[in-house]
Amino acid sequence: MKLREIVESRPLLFDGAFGTYYASLRCDRYGAYEEANLTDRETVKKITEEYLSAGCDAVKTNTFGANRGSLGCDDAHLRRVILAGCAIAREAVGTRDAAVFADIGPLPPESENAAEQYRELIDLFLEGGVTDFLFETMRDEDGIPEAAAYIREKCPESDIIVTFAVTPDGFTAAGRSGRELLLSMDADPNVDAVGFNCVSGPYHLLQQIKSLPPLNKVLCVSPNSSYPTVADGITRFAANPRYFAQTMVEILSAGAGILGGCCGTTPEHIHALSQLLQVRSRKKVPLPPKETPVKQDTVTAHTESPFWEKICAGKTVFAVELDPPAPKDIDRFLRYAKMLIEGGADTLTLADCPVARVRTDSAMIAAKLKREMNIDPLPHMNCRDRNINAAKALLQGLSIEGVRNVLAVTGDPIPNAERSEVKGVWSFHSAVLAQYIRRLSADGATAEFHIWGALNVNANNFSAELEKAKRKEAAGMVGFLTQPICTDRAADNLARARRELGGYLLGGLLPITSFRAAQYMNSEVAGIVIPEEVLALYAHATREESCDLAVELCTRIGSEIRPNVDGYYIIMPDGRPSVVCRIIKTLA
């Protein structure tokens, strides 16, 4: 089958969901239903036949999660699952005029060498006699262009479809813009159709495709039957075949050439859509012009930060990290904040539950500082504790409050003893978060943020750290706050970063005010390295001598690294803002 030739005369109708429908038939919770190719062959075949009888033109193999990572299996077992899936689908189709597509879902997020894994799967499908391919529910494009090129090389007549799973606001689970991903695949010469599927129901995907520019490729849309709800630990979908079919006809009119169903859809949904398609010719209507997002003053009014303006002007800036307080300590926190700003700090950075210890929310404290004291804050935002929706909600709140700088970090792991009850989210890492923040600003959902990142100049493999930093810059980060510089190696790495990176650099300074604090930081805080000779200086020093020593050492290091920095990032010692103010005064 050649997709473009078919859709020039009529829409192509795919089948619906397999996993959710199988679960309803077997009264089972969702699981690895690809195994049913080996253990429950007749039910798999029955489902495929039901979709064909409902009127679809193409069916998918029951192989969505058939990869080593998702199934936790070896190569031999994976081969059996895929070949059985191919055989069942082809047998169900029989002599019908319908196509079989190899269904390939996303690899687990931690997977490596995606392109190579996809090539291995492609070879198995070709061995099973299936030559058309659907890459569905993708969160990014990792490995897909290489896979499409490999298919085209092995089987030039193949049809290749790539669809991305997006939330109602258009982002994937990896924080990527579905629109940008779709347009990227639309430009790929080896791909025949592109589109969206899963996560969202038909209404929200209709809104998504209405904003698309004209495409080079056929548009494929396969929504869930509705937006999912969760009850008793089970994901449920509304049973609404008529509504689904009617909205899918609107999606057809908006430009889609391939229609189908994802989670929650059944043969009844596909039959209702097939019936409507038989009595209604496809409408050729132009896509609406792209709308410029309406920027409401309360959300997107662009108010620059004095901190940002100062660094852009080439002046040395000072950022001071002040940990968010417990409620009972808020008065002291605000007093310290006032002292630091009056002492020369340009911004206060606010850690986001560092080392997985719960602290008062950094964004809320940033908003309080901005609103009540007109302080220009730099809140940290980690990827450990929130998903895409939570990140967007937080960023919109910061935008409303006039906060214009954020520091995106991946986040420290939760201690092992707590993992049975408390788990990190980690749907994405800091580079993806930066890209997401930039996209929100570009779409008018928030004001423009200046996105900062962390750079570990004490990393054992600093070359790898630099490569990560370059990817962060490509994702939209404007500069980096470094880990404390206490060694010659860290200073050398900073100089190398200055040569190879394009963003601003704030050199980390750590005022050590006691021998005990030095031991703790050197032993228990990741990324901080304090030389033994420095530790020795504090071994017998009094508190006053330790504070003087902290100012002396930070001033010396700050002077030495000045050619390679645009400013300084000072981690305030507990309860001693006066020490920081002395350092700022000396270096300013």
N, C-alpha and C positions, 0 to 999 in steps of 0.2 A: 504494500500500500504506500502511496505517496500522499502525504497529508495535504499539501497545498492544492493538488489537483482535486481532491475530494471536497475540501471546504470552499472551493470556488463555486460549487453548485449547491452544497447543502452543509449544515453543521454535522460534525462528527460527534457521536454520543458514546462516551466511555461508561463503564460500569460504576458501581458505587463502592462503599466501604466493604472490606473483608473482615477485619479484626472485630469491630464493634458488632457487626451482624452475626459473625460466628459466635461471639460471646452471648448474644441474646438467644441463639438457637441452643447453645449448650449450657445455658444458665451458669456461665462461668465468668469470673473476672478477667480483665484483659491480661494477656500474657504473650508468650512467644508462639504465636499461632502458626508461624512458618513450620514448626515441628509437626503440625497436623498433616503436612504433605506426606509424612511417613507413618503417622499413627492414626489418622482419621481421614484417609484418602476420599472416601465416599462423600463425606460432608463437604470437603473442599470442592469436589467436582459438582455436587448438588448446588452449591452457592453460585458457582460460575454459570451453570446451566440456567439458574433462575434469572440471573442478570441478562443472559442472552435472550431468554424468553420475554423479558421485560422490554426488549427493543434496542439494546445497545449495539454499537458497531465495533467496539473494541473492548477486550478484557485484559486485566493485569494478572500476571502470575502471582501466586501467594508467596511472595519473597521479599516483602518490604523490609523486614529486619534481618534478612539472610546475609549476615556477615559474621566474621569470627568474633568481633568484639561484642555484638549484640546477643549472639547465641551462646557465646562462651564455649565454642567448640573447636575441634581441629579441622584441618583442610579436608579430610576424608568425609567427615560428617557434613560439612558445609556443602560439599559436592553432591552428596545424596539428597539433601534438602532442595537444592536448586534444580537438579535434574528431575526430581519428582514433581516439583512445582511446574516446570516446563511441560512435562508429559501430561499432567492432569489438565492444564489449561488447553493444550492442543487437542486432547481427547474430547474435552467438553465442547469445543468449537466444532470439531468434526468437519462436516462438509458445508457448514454455514458460511455465509459471506461476512466473516468477522475476523478482525486481526487480534493477535496475541502480542502484548507488550511485556517485556521484562521489567518488572517493578523493582527499582533500586531506591531504597530510602537512605537517609543520612547515616554516616558512620558515627559512632560514639564521639563526643566532643574531644576526648583525650587521644583520639587516633592519630597515628603518624603515617606519613607516606600515603595520603589519601589516593593520589593518582594511581599508585601501584596497586593498592587494594581494589580500586574500581576496575583496573585492567584484568585482575584475576577473576573478578565476578563476571565481567564481559565474556571472557573466554568460556566460562562455564555455561552461560546462557547460549552462546553460539553453539557449543557442543550439544546443548539440549534442543537445538533447532529453532530458537527464538531469535529473530534478527532485528526487531524494533525495540526501542528502549525508552523508558520513562524514569527520569531522575526526579523524585518528588519529595515534598516536605523538606526541602533543603534550607539550611540556616545561613549558608554562605556558598561561595563558588569554589571552595578549596578542592582541587583535583578534577573538577568537572570539565573544564576546557581540554585538559589532557585526555580525559576519558572519551570525550566526544571525538577528538581527533583520532584516537585509537580505533573507535568503532568505524569511523569513516574509512580508515586505512584497511581494516579487516573486512568490512562489508559495506561497500560504497552505497548500496541501495537502501540502507537502513533509514528509518525515521527516528529522530531523536528529539524528545521533549524534555524540558527542564522547568520545574515549577518550584516556587519558594513558599514556605509557610509564614504568613504574616499575621500579626495581631490587628485588631480593628484600626489602630493608628499607623499601620504600615511598616512595622519593624519585625525582624525575625528574632528568634530566641537568642541569637548571638549579638543582638543590638544593631544589626545591619539594616539599612534602608532597603525594603523589598523592591521599591521602585528602581533604585540604583542597580541592584543585583539583576533585576529583570532586563534593564536596558543594556547591562554588560553582556548578558547572554544573547540578547537580541542582536548584538554586533558580532557574535561568534559565527564564522562561516560554516561551522560543522553542525550547528543546531537548527532544527526545523521549526520548533514551536516553543514558546515560553509562556509562563503564566504564574498563577497563584493557586494554592490548595491548602486545605486544613486550617486549624486554629479558629478561623473566622467563619461565620455563617454567610449565606448568600447576600444579605443586605450589605454587610460591611465590605465584601469583596466587590460588589457592584460599585460602591463609592470609590474603592481603590482604582478600579480600571477606568472610571470616568475621568480621572486626572492624568491618565497616561497620554504621552504624545503618540502620533502615528508610529506603528511598529513595522519593522521589516519582516518579521516572522509571524506565523499564525499564533493567535492568543488562545491559551488554554486556561479554563477556570473550573476548579472542582472544589466547591466549598464544603464545609460541614453542613449537616442538615440544619443546624442552628448553633448559636453560641453555647458552649457546654456549661453545665452546672455539675456540682459534686455533692452527692448525698450519701452518707454512710460509707464514705471512702470509695464510692463508685462514680465514675464520670457518666453523666446521663445527657441525652439529647432529646429535644422535643420531637414528637412524631407529627410531622406536618407536611406530607407529600405534596398537597395541593399548593400551599404557600411556596414551598421549595421550587416547584416546577414553574410557577408564575414568575418568581423572581429570576429564575434562570433564563427565562425568555427575555427579560429585561437585560440581563447580562449579554445574551446573544445580540440583542439590538444595539448594545453599547460597543460591539466590536469583536466579541469572542467568536472563534470558529470551532473550538473544541470545548465540549461541556462534559461534566461528570460530577460525581459525588465523592465526598470523603467521609470522615467519621460521622456516625449516626445515620447515614443514608442506607437505604435498603432497596431491594428490587422494586418495592412499591413506589419509592421516590423516582427511580429511573423510569418506571412504566408511566407514571403521571407526566413526566417531562417528555417522554417519547410520544405520548398521545398529543400533547400540545404542539410539538414540533411537526407532527403529521398534518395538523389542520391549520397551521400558520406558517406562511413563508417567512424566510429570514428577512428582517428589515435592514436596509442599508442606510444607516443614519450616521452623520458625521459626529465625531467625538466633540464634546464641548471644549471651548478654548480653555487653556490652563488658567486657573484663577490665581491671582496674586493673593497670598494670605493676608487677611485683614489684621493689622497689628494694633491691638488695643493698647492705649497709653498705659494702662495699669499693668500690662504684662510685658510689653516689648519696647517701651520707651528706652532709648539708648542713653544711658548715663555712664560715662567713663569713670574709671576708678583713678584717684590721684596716684596710687601705687603704680598702676599701669602707665599712666602718662609720664611719670617720673623716669621709669626705666626706658621708655621709648625715647625720652629726651637725652639719653646717654648719661644720666646721673646715677650715682651709686645708691642702691636701695638697701634697706634693712628689713628683713622678715624675721619675726620672733615667734617661735612656737610656744603657745600657752595652752596647756591641757584644759579641756572643758571641765568644769567643776561639778562636784556633787551639789544638790540643792542647798545644803546647809553652808556651803562655801562660796555661794554666789557673790556675796558682798566683797569678800576678799579678792575674788577673781576680777571683779569690775575695778577694784582699787588698783590691782596690779596692771590691768589693761591700761588704765589712765596713766599710770607712772611710765609704762613702756612707750606709749605714744608721745607723751611729753618729753621723754628721754631720747626721741629720735627714731623710733620704729615707724616704718611706713605701712606695714601690714602685720596683723597677727594671724599666724597659721594655727588651725584648730584640728587636732588629730581626731580621727573617726574610729573610736574604740580600738586603740592600738594594742597589739599583741592579744587581740580577741578579748580584752577586758572591757566590760560595759561601762561607758561614760555617758554623760549627758550628750544628747545629739549635737554634733558639730554644726549642722546647718541651722538649727534653732538658735544656738549660741551666736552664730555669725549674724543671723537676722537681728538678734537683740543688740549686738554691738553696733550694727549699722543704723538701726532705728533710733536707739536711745543715746548713743554717744558719737554718732557719725564717724565711727572707725571703719576703715576699709579692710574687711577681713578676707582671709584665704582659707575657707573650710576644706578639709580633706573629705573625699568620698570614696569608700572602698566598694569592691565588687563582691565581697564575702557575704554581706548582710542584706542585699536587696536584689530583686530581679529588675527587668526592664521597666515594668509599670511603676514600681516603687521609685526607681531612679528618676523617671520622668516627672512624677509627682513632686519629688524633692526639688528638682531643678526648676520646675515652674514656680514653686514657693520662693526659692532663692531669687529668681528673676523678678518676681513681684516686689521683694524686699530691697531690690537694688544691689544685690551682691553680684559682682561681675567677674570674680576670680574663683576657680576651684582647682584643687589638686586631686587628680585621679590616680588611685592606687589599687592594686589587686587585693591587698589585705592579707594580714597574717592568719595562719590556720588556727582553728579552734583547738584548744588542748585536747589530747586524746581521751582523757577521762570523761569529757563532756559529750563526746561524739554520739553516744547512744541516745542522747536526748536533744542536743543542740547541734545542728548541722549548718555549715555554710551554704550559701546559694551558689556562688561562683558560676552564674550562667555565662559570664564573659570575663575577660581580663581588662587591664587598664587601657590598653590601646584601643580595644573595641568600645569601651566606655567613652573614650575621648572622641572617637568617630561618631558615636551616638549623640553626644552633647553638641558636636559641631552641626550634625544634621538637624537637630531640634531647632537650633538657632537659624539655620538656613531656611527651614520651613516656616519660620515665624511662630513656633510654639513657645519659644522663650526669647529673651534678649540674648545678645552675643556674650558668650563667656570666653574668658582667657583661660585656657586649660593648661595646667602645669603638671609635671610628672616628677617622679623620684629617680635619682641616679646614684647607684651604689659604687662609689669610687674605691671601696674596699673589697670589691668582689674578687674572688680568686681568679675567675676567668673574665677579665674586664673586656676582652674583645667581644665576647657574647653579650655582655651588658651593653656595650656600645651599639651592637646590632639591634638589640631590643629598643634602645633609645631612638635609633633612626626610624624604626617602624612606628614608634610613638609620635615622632615628629610628622611622619607621613599621615598619621591619623588625625593630626590637628593640634598637638601640644606645642605651646609657644616657648617652653623653657623647662628647666629642671632645677629642683632643689637637691643638693647632694647630701650624702651621708657625711657625718663629721670627718674632717680631714685632720688626722693626728700623726700621719706617717709620711715619709718621703715618697713611698710608693703611691699613696693616695694622691699626693700633690702631682706626681708625674702622670697619673691617670687623668686627673683634672685637666692638665695641660693638653693631653691627647684628645680629650673630649672637646676642648676649645677648638682644636684644629679640625675635627671631623664632624661636629654637630653645628647646626645653623641657629639653634635657639638660644635664648638667654640662659645664663648659668648663675645660680646663687650658691656660693661656696659654704658648706656646712661648718659651723664652729660649735664646739661643745665646751662650755665653761665648766670645769670640774672643781667643785667646791669642798670636797672631802675625800679622804683615802677610801672610805667605805663606798661612796658613790662611784668612784673610779673602778673599784673591784667589781661592783655590781654590773656596771655598764659593759665592762670588758668581758664578763663571764656570761651574762644572761640576756643582753640586748643584741639581736642579730644586726649585722652591718656596721657595728662599731668596733674599731680596733684601737686600743690604747697601748703604746709601747711600754715595755717594762721600765725604761729609764724615766718615763713620765710618771708612772706609778710610784717609783722610788722617791720622787720629789715630794709626794704627798704623805709618805709613810709616817712622818713624825711632825707634820705641820699642824699648827693650830688652825681654828676656823678662820680667823682673820688672815693668817698667812696663806691659807688655801684659797681664799677669795682673791687676794692680791695676785697669787700665782695664776689663777684662772684668767684674770684680766691680762697679765703679762703674756701667757702662752697664746691666748686667742688673738691678741694684738699682733704678736710676732707672726703667727701663721697667716692671719688676715693680710698682713703687709706682703708676705711672700707670695701669696696666691692672687693678689690684686690684678696682675696683668691678664689673668685667665678667667676673671669673673665679672659679672655685671652688678653684683651686690652680694650680700651675705645672708645666710639663713642660720640664725642663732637659736639653739635649743636652751630655753631658760632653765637654770638649775632650780630645784624645788624651793620656792619661797624666797628667792633672791633676785628680784627685778633690778635692784641697784647695781648688781654685778654686770648685767646686760647693758644697762644704761652707760656704765663706765666704758665698756668695750665699744659701744656705738660712738660715744663721744671721741674716743681715741682714733677710731678708723674713719670717721666722717670727714 
